[in-house]
Amino acid sequence: MISVLTLFLIPVGGGIPAGVLLARSQHLAWPVTAGLYFVSDVILAFLFEPVLGLLRLAGRKIKFIGLMGAAMKLAMSRTTAHYGGAGPFALVMIAFGVDPMTGRAAAAAAGHGFIAGWAIAIAGDMLYFGVVMAATLKLSTALGDPNRAMWIILAGMLILPVIVRRLKTAYLRFRVSRGPA
């Protein structure tokens, strides 16, 4: 179980498919696997929160860091506007679409404290984990080869966001070129 948790602690999404497949090879039930991923998020919260606090403190003293913080708030307000404002759903979607640290930073920029901010960030990250875990297990079963499934999922995690962004940009350009409806 410790080896699965260790893979989940890797700060990039690549630890998810490897950890899920390792958990399956160790005969861990999916709720146990999800619980281990949740524990990794809680560990992350306690490791990242002091860094976020130091950045806030430094932002008051160092102009450049303060400007970066202001830019982050502006970027988060623009991003959350696509989801109807800086409510919990929008912040969960940021954590789902990027990572829990960005989700926590967005929640902090929206004024949420430690508990609420991390609850929002972890909720989004757990949704992401659920999608990747289900896809990994299904693909591994369909292919009969866990290693190939892991590499396909990793490639998808890297390539799909780029494709979605490009399709969205192309769609928006198309809408603008047609003019108002």
C-alpha positions as CSV (number, residue, x, y, z in Angstrom):
1,M,0.0,0.0,0.0
2,I,2.9,2.4,0.7
3,S,4.2,1.9,-2.8
4,V,0.8,3.0,-4.2
5,L,0.6,6.0,-2.0
6,T,4.2,6.9,-3.0
7,L,3.2,6.9,-6.7
8,F,0.1,9.0,-5.9
9,L,2.4,11.6,-4.2
10,I,4.2,12.3,-7.5
11,P,3.1,15.9,-8.2
12,V,2.3,15.2,-11.9
13,G,-0.7,13.2,-13.0
14,G,1.5,10.4,-14.3
15,G,1.4,8.7,-10.9
16,I,-2.3,8.0,-11.2
17,P,-2.4,5.3,-13.9
18,A,0.8,3.6,-12.5
19,G,-0.6,3.7,-8.9
20,V,-4.0,2.4,-10.0
21,L,-2.4,-0.5,-11.9
22,L,0.0,-1.2,-9.0
23,A,-3.0,-1.2,-6.6
24,R,-4.9,-3.7,-8.8
25,S,-1.8,-5.9,-8.9
26,Q,-1.7,-5.8,-5.1
27,H,-5.4,-6.8,-5.1
28,L,-6.5,-3.5,-3.4
29,A,-10.2,-2.7,-3.9
30,W,-11.0,0.5,-5.8
31,P,-12.3,2.2,-2.7
32,V,-9.0,1.5,-0.9
33,T,-7.2,2.9,-3.9
34,A,-9.3,6.0,-4.0
35,G,-8.7,6.4,-0.2
36,L,-5.0,6.2,-0.7
37,Y,-5.3,8.9,-3.4
38,F,-7.3,11.0,-1.0
39,V,-4.6,10.6,1.7
40,S,-2.0,11.8,-0.9
41,D,-4.1,14.9,-1.5
42,V,-4.3,15.6,2.3
43,I,-0.5,15.2,2.6
44,L,-0.2,17.6,-0.3
45,A,-2.4,20.1,1.4
46,F,-0.2,20.1,4.5
47,L,3.0,20.4,2.4
48,F,1.7,23.1,0.0
49,E,-0.2,25.4,2.4
50,P,3.0,26.7,4.1
51,V,4.4,27.5,0.6
52,L,1.3,29.4,-0.3
53,G,1.4,31.3,3.0
54,L,5.1,32.2,2.4
55,L,4.2,33.5,-1.1
56,R,1.4,35.6,0.3
57,L,3.8,37.1,3.0
58,A,6.5,37.6,0.4
59,G,4.0,39.3,-1.9
60,R,3.5,42.0,0.7
61,K,7.2,42.7,0.9
62,I,8.5,42.0,-2.7
63,K,6.8,43.9,-5.4
64,F,7.4,41.3,-8.2
65,I,5.8,38.5,-6.1
66,G,2.9,40.8,-5.2
67,L,2.4,41.5,-8.9
68,M,2.4,37.8,-9.6
69,G,-0.3,37.3,-7.0
70,A,-2.4,40.0,-8.5
71,A,-2.0,38.4,-11.9
72,M,-3.0,35.1,-10.5
73,K,-6.2,36.6,-9.0
74,L,-7.0,38.2,-12.3
75,A,-6.4,35.0,-14.2
76,M,-8.6,33.0,-11.8
77,S,-11.4,35.5,-12.0
78,R,-11.3,35.3,-15.8
79,T,-11.2,31.5,-15.7
80,T,-14.0,31.2,-13.1
81,A,-16.2,33.5,-15.2
82,H,-16.5,30.7,-17.7
83,Y,-18.2,28.6,-15.0
84,G,-20.5,31.3,-13.7
85,G,-18.2,33.1,-11.2
86,A,-15.9,32.1,-8.4
87,G,-18.3,29.8,-6.7
88,P,-17.3,26.3,-5.5
89,F,-18.3,24.6,-8.8
90,A,-15.9,26.9,-10.8
91,L,-13.1,26.3,-8.3
92,V,-13.7,22.5,-8.3
93,M,-13.5,22.6,-12.2
94,I,-10.1,24.5,-12.0
95,A,-8.7,21.7,-9.7
96,F,-10.2,19.1,-12.0
97,G,-8.7,20.7,-15.1
98,V,-5.3,21.7,-13.8
99,D,-4.2,20.3,-10.5
100,P,-5.1,20.6,-6.8
101,M,-2.4,23.2,-6.0
102,T,-3.8,25.5,-8.7
103,G,-7.2,24.8,-7.4
104,R,-6.2,25.7,-3.9
105,A,-4.5,28.9,-5.1
106,A,-7.7,29.8,-7.0
107,A,-9.7,29.1,-3.8
108,A,-7.4,31.3,-1.8
109,A,-7.7,34.1,-4.4
110,A,-11.5,33.8,-4.1
111,G,-11.1,34.2,-0.3
112,H,-11.5,30.6,0.9
113,G,-9.5,29.5,3.9
114,F,-7.5,26.4,4.5
115,I,-10.3,23.9,5.1
116,A,-12.8,25.1,2.5
117,G,-10.1,25.9,0.0
118,W,-8.6,22.4,0.2
119,A,-12.0,20.7,0.3
120,I,-12.7,22.4,-3.0
121,A,-9.3,21.6,-4.5
122,I,-9.4,18.0,-3.3
123,A,-13.0,17.5,-4.6
124,G,-11.8,18.5,-8.1
125,D,-8.8,16.4,-7.9
126,M,-10.8,13.4,-6.7
127,L,-13.1,13.8,-9.7
128,Y,-10.1,13.8,-12.0
129,F,-8.7,10.7,-10.2
130,G,-12.0,8.9,-10.7
131,V,-12.0,9.6,-14.4
132,V,-8.4,8.5,-14.9
133,M,-8.7,5.5,-12.6
134,A,-11.8,4.2,-14.5
135,A,-10.2,4.8,-17.9
136,T,-7.0,3.1,-16.8
137,L,-8.8,0.0,-15.4
138,K,-11.2,-0.3,-18.4
139,L,-8.4,0.1,-21.0
140,S,-6.1,-2.3,-19.1
141,T,-8.9,-4.9,-19.1
142,A,-9.7,-4.3,-22.8
143,L,-6.1,-4.5,-23.9
144,G,-5.0,-7.2,-21.5
145,D,-1.7,-5.3,-21.1
146,P,-1.5,-2.9,-18.1
147,N,1.8,-1.4,-19.4
148,R,0.4,-0.4,-22.8
149,A,-2.8,0.9,-21.1
150,M,-0.7,3.0,-18.7
151,W,1.2,4.6,-21.6
152,I,-1.9,5.3,-23.6
153,I,-3.6,6.9,-20.6
154,L,-0.4,9.0,-20.0
155,A,-0.4,10.1,-23.6
156,G,-4.1,11.0,-23.4
157,M,-3.5,13.0,-20.3
158,L,-0.9,15.0,-22.1
159,I,-2.5,15.3,-25.6
160,L,-6.2,15.6,-24.9
161,P,-6.0,18.9,-23.1
162,V,-4.1,20.4,-26.1
163,I,-6.6,19.1,-28.6
164,V,-9.5,20.4,-26.6
165,R,-7.9,23.8,-26.3
166,R,-7.3,24.0,-30.0
167,L,-10.8,22.9,-30.8
168,K,-12.2,25.5,-28.4
169,T,-10.1,28.2,-30.0
170,A,-11.1,27.2,-33.5
171,Y,-14.8,27.2,-32.4
172,L,-14.5,30.6,-30.9
173,R,-12.8,32.0,-34.0
174,F,-15.5,30.5,-36.1
175,R,-18.2,32.1,-33.9
176,V,-16.5,35.5,-34.1
177,S,-16.1,35.3,-37.9
178,R,-19.8,34.7,-38.3
179,G,-20.7,37.8,-36.3
180,P,-23.5,38.3,-33.9
181,A,-26.4,35.9,-34.2
